[in-house]
Amino acid sequence: MNAPAPAGAVLRPVADTDIPAITRIYAHHVRTGFGSFEESPPDAAEMTRRLHDITRRGLPWLVAVRGDGVIGYAYAAPFRGRSAYRFTVEDSIYVADGEGGRGVGSALLAELVARCTALGFRQMVAVIGDSRNVGSIGVHAGQGFRVAGVLPAVGFKHGRWFDSVMMVRALGDGDGTPPRDPRA
Ligand SMILES: CC(C)(COP(=O)(O)OP(=O)(O)OC[C@H]1O[C@@H](n2cnc3c(N)ncnc32)[C@H](O)[C@@H]1OP(=O)(O)O)[C@@H](O)C(=O)NCCC(=O)NCCS
């Protein structure tokens, strides 16, 4: 189902045909910024593998599309692999170069939060590079995330050290009720 978004865009679930655009958007941020701890952009085959790993788990991967063009994307991944983490997801958001600051990132994150809540997840974590990433920190704060801690200088990229800012928000009942566990 499509949802309206700012900048004349709509949000919809990802399709394999979006992979070239997603690969380009991510490569720009890997090369130029600190939002990703990767230093070499993955190719389309690797992005396809990552995308299928998310969708195979039934987790949401959304794209913001204007006309035929993908201008941003966001997805939820398992926060960590050990089983007790299974009600916690980690989000990632990337907006195309030149499309930032118009609300697309916020719209993607709001929709991701809604979908993960409906799926029964209870916490969403953002692992943000870097403390100076005012865009990402602002987008998450605007969607109800609070800073849970900073891991200082855990990354080294573009010739300098950079931090991980951990932000978190509860989904649905959060820790107020026991989760609905399909294995119970
Ligand atoms: C972080 C990112 C996804 C934000 O997307 P966006 O579409 O530019 O964000 P929005 O326009 O929805 O901004 C929402 C809020 O964030 C803040 N914000 C966004 N960009 C900002 C900037 N450059 N400087 C200061 N604040 C900023 C503002 O508070 C804004 O609130 P407002 O609407 O009241 O002004 C985008 O900049 C991006 O792709 N960055 C590089 C990759 C990255 O770091 N991703 C996050 C990985 S967790």
The ligand as an SDF file (V2000), in Angstrom:
LIG
                    3D

 48 50  0  0  0  0  0  0  0  0999 V2000
   19.6110   11.5100    7.8890 C   0  0  0  0  0  0  0  0  0  0  0  0
   18.6930   11.5990    6.6800 C   0  0  0  0  0  0  0  0  0  0  0  0
   18.0610   10.2560    6.4260 C   0  0  0  0  0  0  0  0  0  0  0  0
   17.6280   12.6590    6.9910 C   0  0  0  0  0  0  0  0  0  0  0  0
   16.6700   12.6870    5.9540 O   0  0  0  0  0  0  0  0  0  0  0  0
   15.9710   14.0700    5.5140 P   0  0  0  0  0  0  0  0  0  0  0  0
   14.9180   13.7650    4.5220 O   0  0  0  0  0  0  0  0  0  0  0  0
   17.0310   15.0270    5.1300 O   0  0  0  0  0  0  0  0  0  0  0  0
   15.3340   14.5500    6.9060 O   0  0  0  0  0  0  0  0  0  0  0  0
   14.0400   15.4390    7.1460 P   0  0  0  0  0  0  0  0  0  0  0  0
   13.9560   16.4750    6.0650 O   0  0  0  0  0  0  0  0  0  0  0  0
   12.8820   14.5530    7.3440 O   0  0  0  0  0  0  0  0  0  0  0  0
   14.4220   16.1740    8.5390 O   0  0  0  0  0  0  0  0  0  0  0  0
   13.7370   15.9380    9.7420 C   0  0  0  0  0  0  0  0  0  0  0  0
   14.3790   16.7030   10.8750 C   0  0  0  0  0  0  0  0  0  0  0  0
   15.7520   16.3640   11.0030 O   0  0  0  0  0  0  0  0  0  0  0  0
   16.5280   17.5380   11.2590 C   0  0  0  0  0  0  0  0  0  0  0  0
   17.4810   17.7170   10.1760 N   0  0  0  0  0  0  0  0  0  0  0  0
   17.4950   17.0930    8.9780 C   0  0  0  0  0  0  0  0  0  0  0  0
   18.5740   17.4570    8.2560 N   0  0  0  0  0  0  0  0  0  0  0  0
   19.2370   18.3530    9.0300 C   0  0  0  0  0  0  0  0  0  0  0  0
   20.4370   19.0830    8.8560 C   0  0  0  0  0  0  0  0  0  0  0  0
   21.1880   18.9740    7.7430 N   0  0  0  0  0  0  0  0  0  0  0  0
   20.8400   19.9100    9.8520 N   0  0  0  0  0  0  0  0  0  0  0  0
   20.1040   20.0150   10.9930 C   0  0  0  0  0  0  0  0  0  0  0  0
   18.9660   19.3300   11.2080 N   0  0  0  0  0  0  0  0  0  0  0  0
   18.5500   18.5130   10.2440 C   0  0  0  0  0  0  0  0  0  0  0  0
   15.5990   18.6440   11.3810 C   0  0  0  0  0  0  0  0  0  0  0  0
   15.3580   18.7620   12.7730 O   0  0  0  0  0  0  0  0  0  0  0  0
   14.3390   18.1860   10.6980 C   0  0  0  0  0  0  0  0  0  0  0  0
   13.2410   18.6880   11.3760 O   0  0  0  0  0  0  0  0  0  0  0  0
   12.3480   19.8900   10.7690 P   0  0  0  0  0  0  0  0  0  0  0  0
   11.4720   19.2150    9.7380 O   0  0  0  0  0  0  0  0  0  0  0  0
   11.6100   20.3520   11.9710 O   0  0  0  0  0  0  0  0  0  0  0  0
   13.3030   20.8700   10.1750 O   0  0  0  0  0  0  0  0  0  0  0  0
   19.4790   12.0700    5.4200 C   0  0  0  0  0  0  0  0  0  0  0  0
   20.0870   13.3150    5.7010 O   0  0  0  0  0  0  0  0  0  0  0  0
   20.5290   11.1040    4.9810 C   0  0  0  0  0  0  0  0  0  0  0  0
   20.2620   10.2380    4.1390 O   0  0  0  0  0  0  0  0  0  0  0  0
   21.7560   11.2250    5.5570 N   0  0  0  0  0  0  0  0  0  0  0  0
   22.8910   10.4120    5.2210 C   0  0  0  0  0  0  0  0  0  0  0  0
   22.7500    8.9720    5.6570 C   0  0  0  0  0  0  0  0  0  0  0  0
   22.5110    8.8000    7.1440 C   0  0  0  0  0  0  0  0  0  0  0  0
   23.2000    9.3390    7.9740 O   0  0  0  0  0  0  0  0  0  0  0  0
   21.4690    8.0070    7.4390 N   0  0  0  0  0  0  0  0  0  0  0  0
   21.0840    7.6700    8.7800 C   0  0  0  0  0  0  0  0  0  0  0  0
   21.6620    6.3470    9.1510 C   0  0  0  0  0  0  0  0  0  0  0  0
   20.9810    5.8230   10.7410 S   0  0  0  0  0  0  0  0  0  0  0  0
  1  2  1  0
  2  3  1  0
  2  4  1  0
  2 36  1  0
  4  5  1  0
  5  6  1  0
  6  7  2  0
  6  8  1  0
  6  9  1  0
  9 10  1  0
 10 11  2  0
 10 12  1  0
 10 13  1  0
 13 14  1  0
 14 15  1  0
 15 16  1  0
 15 30  1  0
 16 17  1  0
 17 18  1  0
 17 28  1  0
 18 19  1  0
 18 27  1  0
 19 20  2  0
 20 21  1  0
 21 22  1  0
 21 27  2  0
 22 23  1  0
 22 24  2  0
 24 25  1  0
 25 26  2  0
 26 27  1  0
 28 29  1  0
 28 30  1  0
 30 31  1  0
 31 32  1  0
 32 33  2  0
 32 34  1  0
 32 35  1  0
 36 37  1  0
 36 38  1  0
 38 39  2  0
 38 40  1  0
 40 41  1  0
 41 42  1  0
 42 43  1  0
 43 44  2  0
 43 45  1  0
 45 46  1  0
 46 47  1  0
 47 48  1  0
M  END
$$$$
